[in-house]
Every structure is written in structure tokens, then in C-alpha cells.
Amino acid sequence: MTCIHDGILRAHMDGEFSGAELAGVTEHLVSCAHCRGLFEKLRAERTQTENLLATLAPAADSIAINPAIAYAQFNRQFGTAPEPKATLIARLFAPHWRPAWGLAGLAIVVAILVSVNPVRTWAQRILAMLRVQKIQVVTIDPTTLMSSSEPDSRPYKLINQFIADNVVVTMDPGKPDLVSSVTKATQLAGYPIRMIGSLGAPRSVEVNGETAFQMTINRDRVATLLDEIGRSDIQIPESANGALIAVHIPKTVISTYGDCPVRHRYVSSNPQSQAEALAERKMERMANVKDTNCTYLIQAPSPTVSVPPDLNMSDIAEAALELAGMTPAEAHSFCQTVDWSSTLVVPIPRNSSSYETVTVDGVEGTLITETLSQGNRYSLLWIKNGVIHSLAGHGNSSDALSLAASLR
Amino acid sequence: MGTVQTLSRSMTVRESSSEHWEENEFRGVFFQHYARIVSILVRLLGDLSHSEEVANDAFWRLYRQPALQTDGNVGGWLYRTATNLGIDALRVSGRRHQYEEAAGKAGGEREISGPLDDLLREEKCRQVRAVLASIKPTQAQLLILRSSGLSYKELAEALDVKMSAIGTMLSRAEEEFRNRYLALHPNEEEL
């Protein structure tokens, strides 16, 4: 048998082998004086080196380190709070507030202000094209990987990272203004703000600033993202590569009535409070009864989305709908029926939601009803004078119509 | 999986200038590795606060590399980076020590601060560190990490080599270390 390499002898000395390997080396050492000599030389070198290096070992009590204190010092030294861009992106795209599908309508229009989950948001952002003149509902399967993603899941993080990397915010909405009256909200928003007359004074009125952002579609990056989240089956059309999509969202006003949960308005840069906020949101999701006596009215002028004239929106929308949970065939057939230049497409979960077309405020509207264990939740959507309205709350869907009738 | 990692890494190279880790994940990694990294650096540098500075530098570099969140070998990366920085710092302080000695500032002026055993131990540490600073950085890195208790697997991850190569690398490094030590301190043949 040929002699053993010194690296193998060295590993053998450290007990790195077992089974047949161990037996082979041991057997050879018994029979080969040369290798035994080498082994002994290596052992001597190891011992000498170990002894010398052992003098460097610090006394155990001399390096008592408290990671929490060290981390605080690290933060002070380097200021690891997110940069402005990241803060803004986090604020824009984080799931600010519940309730989920009760706000479906406007959650989609103002996708960056209200997100139910990341992919839906991402898909919706792509879907909310050009100037919205009408609303169309599409049902999706909420059990797919993407639609059921939790905020702390890997797909969620990957998509958030993707958005942070690729979306350029050109207009920062700043902090929302909490105002004391609808009159004040009208002044700030620059268009007439209405209130639900039959519910009395709103509990809170919040004016969100203008927002604008843009993204250039990089087909390779999108493909990488889709690959990473396990949806490499979805194809982004070649023609979309390099297309710049710019979104502008005017000021939106959110009024609440009744016992509404406090909104998680900002994502703090403090890891501790982020974790707390996340935990709190999870608790709310589990309980999800806090807002059963809460009604929302959201008013938002149509966002405008600029896309290159030759961009085939239908192809991109197909990909986005597949991501949101439709089969390719469903997505293709649905996309043929939609005028993407003027339609806001609202995806709703297939198994727990239904929708109907109703007359509201003198125009055609869409009433979405979601069946939950603690009762129904409705979301009534319509567009009047260029302003998208979303009225959401708990109870019978007929309540929505009577509340809408009292708008003034 | 390999493809995914390669792609995400290449994306980061392009965009790393304004990116960083998600805070909670980073905090978790910091808590998991910080104490051990510092204790390894203390072996190299001898001084706790200096070691913490170097460790912070390594963690700061990590913070700016968000692709490592999904890399799966954050520990290896940290040990590699921290010991690289530590060896650099050791070499710098070694050179400074030489200058000081040449200028007559070191040696005789050192205060006698404890029993003889402590002084001898301190002197031995200085010699060992001088040898570590003089051999190839990868070898010094390997020896200090092994001496700090890292397994073959952890060493392979830290040095980004195959586990089967560790035995050979260790024997070469030990031979080099021993030879260099004897060359610098010929009177200590028995070590």
C-alpha cells in the first residue's frame, strides 16, 4: 500500500475519520514505519503549536461579553438605522394596517399605502394601470404560495427586498396629517372630502401626502426573483424588459368611524419595536375582532400610471395574476376582457368572498363581501367625480348601501 | 439552489452601495456570533477593546452585505472577515512595535505590573503573535481559529475550502509556524 498523505494523517490525529477510512489508516500505520514516523513528527508539531497558541487564550473572566450591550454600542457607532430610502420604502410597502379584505378595494388603488400581503401588493401595483375609470373584480386562489405569504416569510422578504432595490421613490408622502375635521381635510387634500352622515362625526381623519415612485422592469431580475420564490414557471414578456413604469398617487383621505384599531403607521428602525409591531399584528390577525364595530371611508383620486406606449399591459398583467394565484389559462382569458388603460382590477380570494354590481352614489359600484368566522365584512367600491371611494365595515352588505346613501 | 445564490450574489455586487440587512435578522446573527468572534480576536490582539473595535468592523461589513442573509454561511464569512481584519491589525501593531523598539521606547520602559509568571506569559504571547503576524495570513487564520476550538467543518466554511483540505492545510501551517518560531527564537528548541 502506498504511503498516506500528511493531510490525512493530520486529520486522523484529530479523530476526523470513522468506519472504513479509520480502519484503512490505522491498518496502514501498523504496517508502515515511514508513515508512523511522519505521524509522530506531525503530532509533535501539533502539540508544540497548540501549546504556544494556548498561551494566547484569554482568561475566561477577562472577556465577559454581553451581546445586548455590544449591540447597543455597535448601533451607536455605526447608526444602523435604515437610510431614508429604506425607511420610506419600508413605510410605503410594509403591511401598515389591517383589516385585510374589508379594505380590499382601496387597498389596491392605494397599494403602497395599504398592503394585505406583499405579492398581492406587488401584483396590484402592476395592475393598477393608467387612470382608473372603472373597477373590475377578479377572483384568485388565496391558498397559493404567494397569496398566503406571511410578513415574515421568505417570499415576503425577497419581494420586499426586490422592491427596495428596484423602486425609486420620486415623491415622499411624509407623515400623514391627522386632522380634526372634514373641512380641514378638504383644504389639505385639495378636493371635496365627504363623510358618512348617518354615523356622526368621524373618529379620525387622516390625510396622506402625495406619493410617486417608478420602476424600470429588468426582466432578468424579475426572473431571478420568481425563481427564488419558486415561481420560475411565470414568464415576463421580452418586450417588457427596460420599460419604465411611473406611478403617481394623489393625496388620499382615510376616515374612521366607531371602534377602530390604532394603525401601525410607521415601521420603526428599531429592531425591538419592529419585532413587537410584528407580534402585535400577528395577535390582531388571530383575534381579528377588534374592529368589528369599525367603519372606514377612504377617498382617493385615481392614481396615474405612466407606461411606455408600446408596452403590452395584458402580458404583464397575466404574469401578475398568475403570481396572485390564477392559473395561466384563467389569467390569459381574463386579461383578454380588460381595458388596461382604465380599469382597476381588484383580486379577491375565491373561497371566502363574493361580489356584486350595485348602484351607489348615482353610479355603478362593486360590493365585495367576505365571509369570516366572526361575521361578514364588506367593501363597497365606486368612482365618483374621478375620486375612488371605498367604504368598508362589518355587517350586512346592505348596511354598506345605506351608509353610502348618507354620504355628504 | 446554487444558481439562486450565485444570481443573488451578483445582484448584490451591483447594488450593495445602499443596501443592508433586515434589522431583526442582523441582530440575531450579532447575538449568535459576537462573543465568540471577540474571544478569537482577543487571542490575536491581546486587547479587549481593540478586539471589539475589529469585531464591530467585521459586523459592519456584514451589515452592508444583505445577500449573505440567504447565503447560509454567515458564520464562516464572519470568522474569515474578522480574522483577516485581526491579522491586518496584528501586523500593523507589530510594525509599530518594531518602530518603537528602534526608537528605544519599548522593552526597557515597560512597567513591571505583576508577578514574574505574568510577565513571562506576556512575553510569550508577544512572541507567538509576532510569529502569527509573519506567516501567511491564511495559515495564521487557520491556526488561530483551530486553536479557538473551531471544528474541521467550521474551518472549511470559514476559509471557503473543502473539508478534506483542512488536514493538509493544518499540517503545513503548523510546520511553518514551528519553523518560524524557532528561527525567531533559536534558544527555545524544546518550545
Boltz contact constraints between the chains, C-beta under 6 A:
constraints:
  - contact:
      token1: [A, 6]
      token2: [B, 171]
      max_distance: 6.0
  - contact:
      token1: [A, 7]
      token2: [B, 167]
      max_distance: 6.0
  - contact:
      token1: [A, 7]
      token2: [B, 168]
      max_distance: 6.0
  - contact:
      token1: [A, 8]
      token2: [B, 167]
      max_distance: 6.0
  - contact:
      token1: [A, 10]
      token2: [B, 167]
      max_distance: 6.0
  - contact:
      token1: [A, 10]
      token2: [B, 170]
      max_distance: 6.0
  - contact:
      token1: [A, 10]
      token2: [B, 171]
      max_distance: 6.0
  - contact:
      token1: [A, 11]
      token2: [B, 167]
      max_distance: 6.0
  - contact:
      token1: [A, 16]
      token2: [B, 152]
      max_distance: 6.0
  - contact:
      token1: [A, 42]
      token2: [B, 171]
      max_distance: 6.0
  - contact:
      token1: [A, 45]
      token2: [B, 174]
      max_distance: 6.0
  - contact:
      token1: [A, 45]
      token2: [B, 175]
      max_distance: 6.0
  - contact:
      token1: [A, 45]
      token2: [B, 178]
      max_distance: 6.0
  - contact:
      token1: [A, 46]
      token2: [B, 174]
      max_distance: 6.0
  - contact:
      token1: [A, 48]
      token2: [B, 178]
      max_distance: 6.0
  - contact:
      token1: [A, 48]
      token2: [B, 191]
      max_distance: 6.0
  - contact:
      token1: [A, 49]
      token2: [B, 174]
      max_distance: 6.0
  - contact:
      token1: [A, 49]
      token2: [B, 177]
      max_distance: 6.0
  - contact:
      token1: [A, 52]
      token2: [B, 128]
      max_distance: 6.0
  - contact:
      token1: [A, 53]
      token2: [B, 147]
      max_distance: 6.0
  - contact:
      token1: [A, 55]
      token2: [B, 124]
      max_distance: 6.0
  - contact:
      token1: [A, 55]
      token2: [B, 125]
      max_distance: 6.0
  - contact:
      token1: [A, 55]
      token2: [B, 128]
      max_distance: 6.0
  - contact:
      token1: [A, 56]
      token2: [B, 43]
      max_distance: 6.0
  - contact:
      token1: [A, 56]
      token2: [B, 125]
      max_distance: 6.0
  - contact:
      token1: [A, 56]
      token2: [B, 128]
      max_distance: 6.0
  - contact:
      token1: [A, 58]
      token2: [B, 42]
      max_distance: 6.0
  - contact:
      token1: [A, 63]
      token2: [B, 39]
      max_distance: 6.0
  - contact:
      token1: [A, 63]
      token2: [B, 42]
      max_distance: 6.0
  - contact:
      token1: [A, 63]
      token2: [B, 48]
      max_distance: 6.0
  - contact:
      token1: [A, 65]
      token2: [B, 35]
      max_distance: 6.0
  - contact:
      token1: [A, 65]
      token2: [B, 38]
      max_distance: 6.0
  - contact:
      token1: [A, 67]
      token2: [B, 31]
      max_distance: 6.0
  - contact:
      token1: [A, 67]
      token2: [B, 34]
      max_distance: 6.0
  - contact:
      token1: [A, 70]
      token2: [B, 34]
      max_distance: 6.0
  - contact:
      token1: [A, 71]
      token2: [B, 30]
      max_distance: 6.0
  - contact:
      token1: [A, 74]
      token2: [B, 56]
      max_distance: 6.0
  - contact:
      token1: [A, 77]
      token2: [B, 56]
      max_distance: 6.0
  - contact:
      token1: [A, 78]
      token2: [B, 60]
      max_distance: 6.0
  - contact:
      token1: [A, 80]
      token2: [B, 63]
      max_distance: 6.0
  - contact:
      token1: [A, 165]
      token2: [B, 15]
      max_distance: 6.0
  - contact:
      token1: [A, 224]
      token2: [B, 7]
      max_distance: 6.0
  - contact:
      token1: [A, 228]
      token2: [B, 4]
      max_distance: 6.0
  - contact:
      token1: [A, 271]
      token2: [B, 23]
      max_distance: 6.0
  - contact:
      token1: [A, 271]
      token2: [B, 24]
      max_distance: 6.0
  - contact:
      token1: [A, 271]
      token2: [B, 27]
      max_distance: 6.0
  - contact:
      token1: [A, 275]
      token2: [B, 24]
      max_distance: 6.0
